[in-house]
Amino acid sequence: MKSLKPRLLTAVIGIPLLLIVLFVSELWLPFTGIVIGAFSAFMIGEYLHARKMLYKFHLSIPCIVFSFLLSILVTTKFLYILIFVFILTAFAVMIFKHEKTNYADVAYSVFGTFLISFGMSAVPIACASSVSITFCYICIFALPWMADAGGFFIGASFGKHKLCPKISPKKTVEGAIGGILFCDLTAVIIGLIFSFWVMPDANINFWALILLGVIDAPVSILGDLSFSLIKRSYGIKDYGSIFPGHGGMLDRFDSIIFTAPVLVAINQFIPFITVG
């Protein structure tokens, strides 16, 4: 439990900032894409820095610019053009800078940029397609973080069987089960709060929320392990140090990169909230 204090400090600082972003987004929806784009660009910088590629500007600048613009343009008719231009730029860089850049560098930077930007761009997509931006924000950020909290507390208290020791030695099977329970319980609580107090006239689909909770927790673990594997491959502990107890922004949002698209996918077929 020695890392509990810095985790709580991060929460005390981070939650009010997210609430401010939520408040402004409720007033002006495009703000969501701008903020998420900025987050994505910062995470791409951390990701490239892990392989000492941040200062290879012929690669890092296109990746950072693309990640910023994707969240802004993801719900517009310019999305396809943006992706096409980015792919062309990446291969043009490989050709004209072939003496300094190899395919491995391009593959690492382009794949990571698509992975991070794709996952984070699900946030503005979810907000644009839902009847409640607040509901989307809470589910997207609270569920994977509660899954992480459940895994931390249950794993620290009862964990005996290692889940994936060579990648993340502290993760346990018991912690994973605790994460699923915490995540599902949080989803139901969010539904109850919206059903009774926030949007009493709306129809909350609790079955969809339960499904989201069941899927979010293991997908969250998959996201965490995936980026942990990249860190282990390059011999680094954290992608950054901006969050005490959590490392960099990519260390904190790695699970959301994987879980945010889950919410979008489920909501397309089984809407969480309907009005009328």
C-alpha positions as CSV (number, residue, x, y, z in Angstrom):
1,M,0.0,0.0,0.0
2,K,3.0,2.3,0.0
3,S,2.0,3.8,-3.4
4,L,-1.5,4.8,-2.1
5,K,-0.5,8.3,-1.0
6,P,0.9,9.5,-4.4
7,R,-2.1,7.9,-6.1
8,L,-4.5,9.8,-3.9
9,L,-2.5,13.0,-4.5
10,T,-2.8,12.5,-8.2
11,A,-6.6,12.0,-7.9
12,V,-7.0,15.2,-5.8
13,I,-5.3,17.1,-8.6
14,G,-6.6,15.3,-11.6
15,I,-10.3,15.0,-10.8
16,P,-10.9,18.8,-10.5
17,L,-9.1,19.3,-13.8
18,L,-11.3,16.8,-15.5
19,L,-14.4,18.4,-14.0
20,I,-13.3,21.8,-15.4
21,V,-12.9,20.2,-18.9
22,L,-16.3,18.5,-18.5
23,F,-18.0,21.8,-17.6
24,V,-16.5,23.7,-20.6
25,S,-17.3,20.7,-22.9
26,E,-21.0,20.9,-21.8
27,L,-21.0,24.5,-23.0
28,W,-19.0,24.0,-26.2
29,L,-18.7,20.4,-27.5
30,P,-15.6,21.0,-29.7
31,F,-13.6,21.7,-26.6
32,T,-13.7,17.9,-25.9
33,G,-11.8,17.2,-29.2
34,I,-9.3,20.0,-28.5
35,V,-8.4,18.8,-25.0
36,I,-8.3,15.1,-26.0
37,G,-6.2,16.0,-29.0
38,A,-3.7,17.8,-26.7
39,F,-3.6,14.8,-24.4
40,S,-3.0,12.5,-27.3
41,A,-0.2,14.7,-28.7
42,F,1.5,14.8,-25.3
43,M,1.2,11.0,-25.0
44,I,2.7,10.5,-28.5
45,G,5.6,12.6,-27.3
46,E,6.1,10.3,-24.3
47,Y,5.8,7.2,-26.5
48,L,8.4,8.5,-29.0
49,H,10.7,9.6,-26.1
50,A,10.7,6.0,-24.8
51,R,12.7,5.0,-27.9
52,K,14.7,8.3,-28.1
53,M,12.8,9.4,-31.2
54,L,11.2,12.6,-29.9
55,Y,14.0,14.7,-31.3
56,K,13.8,13.1,-34.7
57,F,11.6,15.9,-35.7
58,H,11.0,14.6,-39.3
59,L,9.1,11.7,-37.6
60,S,7.8,13.2,-34.3
61,I,6.3,16.4,-35.7
62,P,3.9,14.6,-38.2
63,C,2.9,12.1,-35.5
64,I,2.2,14.7,-32.9
65,V,0.3,17.0,-35.3
66,F,-1.8,14.0,-36.6
67,S,-2.7,12.9,-33.0
68,F,-3.8,16.4,-32.1
69,L,-5.9,16.8,-35.3
70,L,-7.5,13.4,-35.2
71,S,-9.6,14.0,-32.1
72,I,-10.7,17.3,-33.5
73,L,-11.6,16.0,-37.0
74,V,-12.7,12.5,-36.1
75,T,-16.4,13.3,-36.4
76,T,-16.0,15.4,-39.6
77,K,-15.8,14.7,-43.3
78,F,-12.0,15.5,-43.1
79,L,-11.1,12.3,-41.2
80,Y,-10.2,10.2,-44.3
81,I,-8.2,12.9,-45.8
82,L,-6.2,13.4,-42.5
83,I,-5.4,9.7,-42.3
84,F,-4.3,9.5,-46.0
85,V,-2.1,12.6,-45.7
86,F,-0.5,11.2,-42.5
87,I,0.3,7.9,-44.2
88,L,1.8,9.6,-47.2
89,T,3.9,11.9,-45.0
90,A,5.2,8.9,-43.1
91,F,6.4,7.1,-46.2
92,A,7.7,10.3,-47.8
93,V,9.8,10.8,-44.6
94,M,11.1,7.3,-44.9
95,I,12.1,7.8,-48.5
96,F,13.6,11.3,-48.4
97,K,15.3,10.7,-45.0
98,H,16.3,7.1,-45.7
99,E,19.9,7.7,-44.5
100,K,18.7,8.6,-41.1
101,T,15.4,6.7,-40.9
102,N,14.7,3.0,-41.3
103,Y,11.4,1.1,-41.6
104,A,11.6,0.0,-37.9
105,D,11.5,3.7,-36.8
106,V,8.6,4.5,-39.1
107,A,6.6,1.4,-38.1
108,Y,7.1,2.1,-34.4
109,S,6.1,5.7,-34.6
110,V,3.2,5.2,-37.0
111,F,1.7,2.2,-35.2
112,G,2.0,3.8,-31.8
113,T,0.5,7.1,-33.2
114,F,-2.5,5.2,-34.7
115,L,-3.0,3.1,-31.5
116,I,-3.0,6.0,-29.1
117,S,-4.8,8.5,-31.3
118,F,-7.5,5.9,-32.3
119,G,-8.2,5.0,-28.7
120,M,-8.4,8.6,-27.4
121,S,-10.5,9.8,-30.3
122,A,-13.2,7.6,-29.1
123,V,-13.8,10.2,-26.3
124,P,-15.1,12.9,-28.6
125,I,-17.0,10.3,-30.7
126,A,-18.8,9.1,-27.6
127,C,-19.6,12.6,-26.5
128,A,-20.9,13.6,-29.9
129,S,-23.2,10.5,-30.2
130,S,-24.6,10.5,-26.6
131,V,-27.5,12.5,-25.1
132,S,-25.3,13.2,-22.1
133,I,-21.6,14.4,-22.4
134,T,-21.3,14.1,-18.6
135,F,-22.4,10.5,-18.6
136,C,-19.8,9.6,-21.3
137,Y,-17.0,11.4,-19.4
138,I,-17.8,9.7,-16.2
139,C,-18.0,6.2,-17.7
140,I,-14.9,6.6,-19.9
141,F,-12.7,7.8,-17.1
142,A,-14.2,6.3,-13.9
143,L,-14.7,2.7,-15.0
144,P,-11.1,1.8,-16.0
145,W,-9.7,3.8,-13.1
146,M,-12.0,2.0,-10.7
147,A,-11.0,-1.3,-12.3
148,D,-7.4,-0.3,-11.6
149,A,-8.3,0.7,-8.0
150,G,-10.1,-2.6,-7.5
151,G,-7.1,-4.5,-8.8
152,F,-4.7,-2.5,-6.6
153,F,-6.6,-3.0,-3.3
154,I,-7.8,-6.6,-3.9
155,G,-4.5,-7.6,-5.3
156,A,-2.5,-6.0,-2.4
157,S,-4.8,-7.6,0.2
158,F,-5.5,-11.1,-1.3
159,G,-3.3,-11.5,-4.4
160,K,-1.4,-14.8,-4.5
161,H,-1.5,-15.9,-8.2
162,K,0.5,-13.8,-10.6
163,L,-1.3,-12.7,-13.7
164,C,1.6,-11.9,-16.0
165,P,4.7,-11.7,-13.9
166,K,7.3,-11.1,-16.7
167,I,5.4,-8.0,-17.8
168,S,3.8,-6.7,-14.7
169,P,5.0,-8.5,-11.5
170,K,2.4,-6.8,-9.2
171,K,-0.7,-7.8,-11.2
172,T,-2.5,-10.9,-9.8
173,V,-5.5,-13.0,-10.8
174,E,-7.3,-12.0,-7.6
175,G,-6.6,-8.3,-8.4
176,A,-8.1,-8.8,-11.9
177,I,-11.3,-10.3,-10.4
178,G,-11.5,-7.5,-8.0
179,G,-11.1,-5.0,-10.8
180,I,-14.0,-6.6,-12.7
181,L,-16.2,-6.4,-9.6
182,F,-15.2,-2.8,-8.8
183,C,-15.8,-1.8,-12.5
184,D,-19.2,-3.4,-12.7
185,L,-20.4,-2.0,-9.4
186,T,-19.3,1.4,-10.4
187,A,-21.2,1.1,-13.7
188,V,-24.4,0.2,-11.9
189,I,-23.9,3.1,-9.4
190,I,-23.4,5.6,-12.2
191,G,-26.6,4.3,-13.8
192,L,-28.5,4.6,-10.5
193,I,-27.3,8.2,-10.0
194,F,-28.3,9.3,-13.5
195,S,-31.6,7.4,-13.2
196,F,-32.7,8.9,-9.9
197,W,-31.0,12.3,-9.8
198,V,-29.3,13.5,-12.9
199,M,-31.7,12.4,-15.7
200,P,-34.8,11.0,-14.0
201,D,-36.8,11.3,-17.3
202,A,-34.3,9.3,-19.3
203,N,-34.2,5.5,-19.8
204,I,-31.0,4.0,-18.4
205,N,-30.1,0.6,-19.9
206,F,-28.5,-1.2,-16.9
207,W,-27.9,-4.4,-18.9
208,A,-25.7,-2.3,-21.2
209,L,-23.9,-0.8,-18.3
210,I,-23.3,-4.2,-16.7
211,L,-21.9,-5.5,-20.1
212,L,-19.7,-2.4,-20.3
213,G,-18.3,-3.0,-16.8
214,V,-17.6,-6.7,-17.5
215,I,-15.7,-5.9,-20.7
216,D,-14.0,-2.7,-19.6
217,A,-12.0,-4.3,-16.7
218,P,-10.2,-7.0,-18.7
219,V,-9.7,-4.7,-21.7
220,S,-8.3,-2.1,-19.3
221,I,-5.8,-4.7,-18.0
222,L,-4.9,-5.6,-21.6
223,G,-4.2,-2.0,-22.3
224,D,-2.0,-1.6,-19.2
225,L,-0.1,-4.8,-20.0
226,S,0.4,-3.8,-23.7
227,F,2.1,-0.5,-22.8
228,S,4.0,-2.1,-20.0
229,L,5.4,-4.6,-22.5
230,I,6.6,-1.7,-24.6
231,K,8.3,-0.2,-21.6
232,R,10.0,-3.4,-20.6
233,S,11.2,-3.9,-24.2
234,Y,13.1,-0.5,-24.0
235,G,14.2,-0.8,-20.4
236,I,12.2,2.1,-18.9
237,K,10.1,2.3,-15.8
238,D,7.6,5.0,-16.7
239,Y,6.9,7.0,-19.8
240,G,7.1,10.2,-17.8
241,S,6.8,11.7,-14.3
242,I,4.0,14.2,-14.6
243,F,1.7,12.3,-12.3
244,P,3.1,11.3,-8.8
245,G,2.7,7.6,-8.3
246,H,1.5,7.0,-11.8
247,G,4.4,8.1,-14.1
248,G,3.6,9.9,-17.3
249,M,0.3,10.7,-19.0
250,L,0.6,7.6,-21.1
251,D,1.1,5.5,-18.0
252,R,-2.2,7.0,-16.6
253,F,-4.3,6.8,-19.8
254,D,-3.0,3.5,-21.3
255,S,-6.1,1.6,-20.2
256,I,-8.5,4.3,-21.5
257,I,-6.9,4.1,-24.9
258,F,-8.3,0.5,-25.0
259,T,-11.5,1.0,-23.1
260,A,-12.9,4.2,-24.7
261,P,-13.6,2.4,-28.0
262,V,-15.5,-0.3,-26.1
263,L,-18.0,2.3,-24.8
264,V,-18.5,3.6,-28.3
265,A,-19.0,0.1,-29.8
266,I,-21.5,-1.0,-27.2
267,N,-23.4,2.3,-27.3
268,Q,-23.9,2.0,-31.1
269,F,-25.8,-1.3,-30.7
270,I,-27.2,-0.9,-27.1
271,P,-27.5,2.8,-26.2
272,F,-26.8,3.4,-22.5
273,I,-29.3,6.3,-22.3
274,T,-32.4,7.0,-24.4
275,V,-34.9,9.9,-24.0
276,G,-38.6,9.6,-24.8
